């Protein structure tokens, strides 16, 4: 997700009232942190793997 997309998402989040009294820049920082936390570094490839993709891969390995 690009910076502009994240800024727009934060603006919509705060405008919706879901953020309560949280300012848009704080909501953007929170969303950025959540985005980073949802990714895990894949040591084999050096790229970040989304957490859901990692969980799916683990599930497929368990089935094999």
Beta strands, then each sheet from edge to edge (+ up, - down):
strand 1: 39-42
strand 2: 47-50
sheet 1: 1+ 2-
end
